[in-house]
């Protein structure tokens, strides 16, 4: 019976180790998924919105110029878009900081 007891003990230890490795892998994949979402979806959407705001400003300036009107940078239309762009750029920086925090968390889990 001592052989059977030893075999059960080794099998139990192996299963425990396998479970821990699987949990580590799952946790790592979850962090990578969060990083990917933030990097490509959240930041990508914000960059697209920033480009749209730039295009709107450019179109407005072009229309003003073509109609011979003075371009006033204090126009509410332009000021709103500039504020939107600044807000979105701040949000991108915040998301990038979150990504760095997630990467650190991921690295800590690997050591």
C-alpha positions as CSV (number, residue, x, y, z in Angstrom):
1,X,0.0,0.0,0.0
2,X,2.8,2.5,0.5
3,X,3.3,2.6,-3.3
4,X,-0.3,3.4,-3.8
5,X,-0.2,6.1,-1.2
6,X,2.9,7.6,-2.8
7,X,1.3,7.5,-6.2
8,X,-1.9,9.2,-4.9
9,X,0.3,11.9,-3.3
10,X,2.3,12.5,-6.5
11,X,-0.9,12.6,-8.6
12,X,-2.5,15.1,-6.2
13,X,0.6,17.3,-6.3
14,X,0.7,17.2,-10.1
15,X,-3.0,18.1,-10.4
16,X,-2.5,21.0,-8.0
17,X,0.4,22.3,-10.1
18,X,-1.5,21.8,-13.3
19,X,-4.5,23.8,-11.8
20,X,-2.2,26.6,-10.7
21,X,-0.6,26.8,-14.2
22,X,-4.0,26.9,-15.9
23,X,-5.2,29.7,-13.5
24,X,-2.0,31.7,-14.3
25,X,-2.6,31.2,-18.1
26,X,-6.2,32.3,-17.8
27,X,-5.3,35.3,-15.7
28,X,-2.6,36.3,-18.2
29,X,-5.0,35.9,-21.2
30,X,-7.6,38.1,-19.4
31,X,-5.0,40.8,-18.9
32,X,-3.9,40.6,-22.6
33,X,-7.5,40.8,-23.7
34,X,-8.0,44.0,-21.7
35,X,-4.8,45.5,-23.1
36,X,-5.8,44.7,-26.6
37,X,-9.3,46.1,-26.2
38,X,-8.0,49.3,-24.7
39,X,-5.2,49.7,-27.2
40,X,-7.1,48.9,-30.4
41,X,-10.7,49.5,-29.7
42,X,-10.8,52.3,-27.1
43,X,-7.8,54.3,-28.4
44,X,-8.6,53.5,-32.0
45,X,-12.1,54.9,-31.6
46,X,-10.8,58.1,-29.9
47,X,-8.2,58.6,-32.7
48,X,-10.9,58.3,-35.3
49,X,-13.0,60.8,-33.4
50,X,-10.0,63.2,-33.2
51,X,-9.5,62.9,-36.9
52,X,-13.1,63.6,-37.5
53,X,-12.9,66.8,-35.4
54,X,-9.8,67.9,-37.3
55,X,-11.7,67.3,-40.6
56,X,-14.6,69.4,-39.3
57,X,-12.3,72.3,-38.4
58,X,-10.5,72.1,-41.7
59,X,-13.8,72.1,-43.6
60,X,-15.0,75.1,-41.6
61,X,-11.8,77.0,-42.2
62,X,-11.9,76.2,-45.9
63,X,-15.5,77.3,-46.2
64,X,-14.8,80.5,-44.4
65,X,-11.8,81.2,-46.6
66,X,-13.7,80.4,-49.8
67,X,-16.5,82.7,-48.9
68,X,-14.1,85.5,-48.1
69,X,-14.9,85.6,-44.4
70,X,-12.3,86.2,-41.7
71,X,-11.4,83.1,-39.8
72,X,-12.0,83.6,-36.1
73,X,-10.4,80.9,-34.0
74,X,-12.7,82.0,-31.1
75,X,-15.8,80.9,-33.0
76,X,-17.8,78.5,-30.8
77,X,-17.7,75.9,-33.5
78,X,-13.9,75.8,-33.5
79,X,-13.5,76.2,-29.7
80,X,-15.9,73.2,-29.1
81,X,-13.9,71.0,-31.4
82,X,-10.6,72.0,-30.0
83,X,-11.9,71.3,-26.5
84,X,-13.2,67.9,-27.7
85,X,-9.8,67.1,-29.2
86,X,-8.0,68.0,-26.0
87,X,-10.5,66.0,-23.9
88,X,-10.0,62.9,-26.2
89,X,-6.2,63.3,-26.1
90,X,-6.3,63.3,-22.3
91,X,-8.5,60.2,-22.4
92,X,-6.0,58.5,-24.6
93,X,-3.2,59.3,-22.1
94,X,-5.3,57.9,-19.3
95,X,-5.9,54.7,-21.3
96,X,-2.2,54.4,-22.1
97,X,-1.5,54.7,-18.3
98,X,-4.1,52.0,-17.6
99,X,-2.3,49.8,-20.3
100,X,1.0,50.3,-18.6
101,X,-0.5,49.4,-15.2
102,X,-2.0,46.2,-16.7
103,X,1.4,45.3,-18.3
104,X,3.1,45.7,-14.8
105,X,0.4,43.5,-13.3
106,X,1.0,40.9,-16.0
107,X,4.8,41.0,-15.4
108,X,4.3,40.6,-11.7
109,X,2.2,37.5,-12.3
110,X,4.9,36.0,-14.4
111,X,7.6,36.3,-11.8
